[in-house]
Structure formats: C-alpha cells, structure tokens
C-alpha cells in the first residue's frame, strides 16, 4: 500500500469520525443546562425540627377483677329478697302455632270474621298468607296469647324476659290495617 493511499484512508477515517462526533450533540442540552443552573441558584429550604415527644406514663389496669360491663349485675341481698318469683313463665311444652314463627312487627291484622257469634281475626303473614285466629290463640315470637278481638284491633298478652332471669307479662294491641286504596 502506498503512502498516498494510506493518507487517503487516514483522512477518510478522520472525516467519518468527525461526522459521527458531530451527530452526538443534542440541541436541547444547553436549555437543560440553563434550567439546572436556575434550580441550583434557588435558596434551599430548612426542615423544621420535630416537636418534642410527649413523656410516656404507663397506666396499669386495675379493674380486671371488677364486673364486666357486658354482664348483668348481681342483685344486692336486699334486692334479691324483693325479687320474688311471680309465677309468670311461658309454656315451653305447648306446641307452637303457625303465627308464632314471626315477630309481631311482621304480622298485620287485615280483617275480622264473625261466625255463629264467635269473632276471629284475619292475620297477614310476611309470606302474604292470611291466617285466622281466635281468642286464646297464640301469635308473635314472645309467646303472645290473644285475649280480645274487637272490630278494629286485637289485644294480646306477651310473656317477655324481665332482664333478671324471670318473666313478665306485657299487653300489646294490633290495629286493623287499612287496605290500600284501589285508585292508587
């Protein structure tokens, strides 16, 4: 290879190298550098010191042997004497009647029926069935016994817990539900 050919190759290689290096420049690089300089020139902020930690004071729980607030309290000896068995209790051996499957709030009186001088009430269940009841029958989830059926209401006596392990009787009335107006 001659010297001139070798020089041509060196010049050609240098030209290619300069062309490659010239293409590596980024036109946005000066703008980025000026933005960084402006950010570096801003004043730096100071982080505030954390507030002092409150002093820890351990508390001992000394009510472990006290009565739980979720249990009924035991009666005092004077109250225990006053709490006499009043003889009220539900008959748990009696077979349950169909209307005792629902609480009173889910039942409604929709009418009365007089047959041979004996009045009955018509009760609508949540399943939209009408049941016929008479005095002495039972309904509701609190052992309710029907004591009177009037024109517009029936009266019953329920046996409910008294909160002290016993039972009390509570009277309750169920009024006749007005039928919905057909015109809307």
C-alpha positions as CSV (number, residue, x, y, z in Angstrom):
1,X,0.0,0.0,0.0
2,X,1.4,3.3,-1.0
3,X,1.8,6.3,1.2
4,X,-0.8,8.3,-0.6
5,X,-3.3,5.6,-0.3
6,X,-2.6,5.3,3.4
7,X,-3.1,9.1,3.8
8,X,-6.3,8.9,1.9
9,X,-7.5,6.2,4.3
10,X,-6.5,8.2,7.4
11,X,-8.2,11.4,6.1
12,X,-11.3,9.4,5.2
13,X,-11.3,7.7,8.6
14,X,-10.9,11.1,10.3
15,X,-13.7,12.6,8.3
16,X,-16.0,9.7,9.3
17,X,-15.0,10.1,12.9
18,X,-15.7,13.8,12.9
19,X,-19.1,13.2,11.3
20,X,-20.0,10.7,14.0
21,X,-18.9,13.0,16.8
22,X,-20.8,16.0,15.3
23,X,-24.0,13.9,15.3
24,X,-23.8,13.2,19.0
25,X,-24.6,16.7,20.0
26,X,-28.1,17.4,21.5
27,X,-29.8,20.7,20.6
28,X,-31.8,20.7,23.9
29,X,-28.7,20.2,26.0
30,X,-27.9,23.9,26.5
31,X,-31.6,24.6,27.6
32,X,-31.4,21.8,30.1
33,X,-28.1,23.1,31.5
34,X,-29.6,26.6,32.0
35,X,-32.7,25.1,33.8
36,X,-30.4,23.2,36.1
37,X,-28.4,26.3,36.9
38,X,-31.5,28.2,37.7
39,X,-32.7,25.5,40.1
40,X,-29.3,25.4,41.7
41,X,-29.4,29.1,42.3
42,X,-32.7,29.0,44.3
43,X,-32.4,29.3,48.0
44,X,-32.6,25.9,49.8
45,X,-35.4,25.5,52.5
46,X,-34.9,24.5,56.0
47,X,-36.7,21.5,57.5
48,X,-38.4,22.3,60.8
49,X,-37.3,20.4,63.8
50,X,-39.7,17.7,65.0
51,X,-41.8,18.6,68.0
52,X,-40.6,17.1,71.3
53,X,-42.0,13.7,72.1
54,X,-44.5,13.6,74.9
55,X,-43.4,11.9,78.0
56,X,-44.7,8.3,78.3
57,X,-46.5,7.5,81.5
58,X,-47.6,3.8,81.8
59,X,-51.1,3.1,83.1
60,X,-51.9,0.0,85.0
61,X,-55.3,-1.6,84.5
62,X,-56.6,-2.4,88.0
63,X,-60.2,-3.3,87.1
64,X,-59.5,-6.8,85.9
65,X,-61.3,-8.3,88.9
66,X,-64.3,-5.9,88.6
67,X,-67.6,-6.9,87.0
68,X,-67.7,-6.8,83.2
69,X,-69.9,-4.1,81.8
70,X,-71.4,-6.6,79.4
71,X,-72.8,-8.9,82.2
72,X,-75.9,-8.1,84.2
73,X,-75.0,-7.1,87.7
74,X,-75.9,-9.4,90.5
75,X,-78.7,-8.2,92.8
76,X,-77.8,-6.9,96.3
77,X,-79.1,-9.0,99.1
78,X,-82.0,-6.6,99.7
79,X,-82.9,-6.6,96.1
80,X,-82.7,-10.4,96.0
81,X,-85.4,-10.6,98.7
82,X,-87.6,-8.2,96.7
83,X,-87.2,-10.3,93.5
84,X,-89.9,-12.8,94.1
85,X,-90.9,-15.4,91.5
86,X,-94.2,-14.1,90.2
87,X,-95.1,-17.4,88.6
88,X,-95.1,-16.0,85.0
89,X,-93.3,-18.2,82.6
90,X,-94.0,-19.4,79.1
91,X,-95.3,-22.9,78.5
92,X,-92.4,-24.3,76.6
93,X,-94.1,-27.7,76.3
94,X,-97.0,-26.3,74.3
95,X,-96.8,-26.9,70.6
96,X,-96.1,-23.7,68.7
97,X,-98.8,-22.3,66.5
98,X,-98.0,-21.2,62.9
99,X,-98.2,-17.4,63.7
100,X,-95.5,-17.7,66.4
101,X,-92.9,-18.1,63.7
102,X,-92.7,-14.3,63.2
103,X,-92.3,-11.3,65.4
104,X,-95.4,-9.1,65.9
105,X,-93.9,-6.3,63.8
106,X,-94.0,-8.6,60.7
107,X,-97.7,-9.6,61.1
108,X,-100.7,-7.3,60.4
109,X,-104.4,-7.6,61.1
110,X,-106.3,-7.3,57.8
111,X,-109.9,-8.1,58.9
112,X,-112.3,-9.8,61.3
113,X,-114.8,-12.6,60.8
114,X,-117.9,-13.3,62.8
115,X,-119.2,-16.9,62.6
116,X,-122.1,-18.0,64.8
117,X,-121.4,-15.2,67.3
118,X,-117.7,-16.0,67.6
119,X,-115.3,-13.4,66.3
120,X,-112.0,-14.3,64.6
121,X,-109.2,-12.0,63.3
122,X,-107.5,-12.4,59.9
123,X,-103.7,-12.0,60.1
124,X,-101.5,-11.5,57.1
125,X,-98.0,-13.1,57.4
126,X,-94.8,-11.9,55.7
127,X,-95.4,-14.7,53.1
128,X,-98.6,-13.0,52.1
129,X,-100.8,-15.8,53.6
130,X,-103.9,-15.0,55.6
131,X,-104.3,-16.9,58.9
132,X,-107.5,-17.0,61.0
133,X,-107.0,-16.6,64.8
134,X,-109.4,-16.5,67.7
135,X,-109.3,-15.6,71.4
136,X,-106.9,-18.0,73.2
137,X,-104.7,-18.5,70.1
138,X,-101.1,-17.6,70.1
139,X,-99.1,-15.4,67.8
140,X,-95.7,-13.5,67.7
141,X,-92.3,-14.6,68.9
142,X,-92.9,-13.6,72.5
143,X,-95.5,-16.2,73.4
144,X,-98.4,-13.8,72.7
145,X,-101.8,-15.1,73.7
146,X,-104.9,-13.3,72.2
147,X,-107.3,-12.1,74.9
148,X,-109.7,-10.0,73.0
149,X,-110.7,-9.4,69.3
150,X,-112.6,-6.1,68.7
151,X,-113.9,-4.5,65.5
152,X,-110.7,-2.7,64.7
153,X,-108.0,-4.3,66.9
154,X,-107.0,-7.4,68.8
155,X,-105.4,-7.4,72.3
156,X,-102.9,-9.9,73.4
157,X,-100.6,-10.6,76.4
158,X,-96.9,-11.4,75.7
159,X,-94.5,-13.1,78.1
160,X,-91.1,-11.4,77.8
161,X,-87.9,-11.7,79.9
162,X,-87.6,-9.2,82.7
163,X,-83.8,-8.9,82.4
164,X,-83.2,-10.6,85.8
165,X,-83.7,-14.2,84.7
166,X,-87.5,-14.1,85.2
167,X,-90.5,-13.3,83.0
168,X,-93.2,-10.6,83.0
169,X,-96.5,-10.2,81.1
170,X,-96.8,-7.3,78.7
171,X,-100.1,-6.3,77.0
172,X,-100.0,-5.4,73.3
173,X,-102.6,-4.3,70.7
174,X,-102.6,-4.9,67.0
175,X,-104.8,-2.4,65.0
176,X,-106.6,-3.3,61.8
177,X,-104.5,-2.3,58.8
178,X,-106.4,-0.2,56.4
179,X,-106.5,-1.8,52.9
180,X,-104.7,0.2,50.2
181,X,-106.9,2.4,48.1
182,X,-107.6,0.8,44.7
183,X,-107.3,4.1,42.9
184,X,-103.6,4.4,44.0
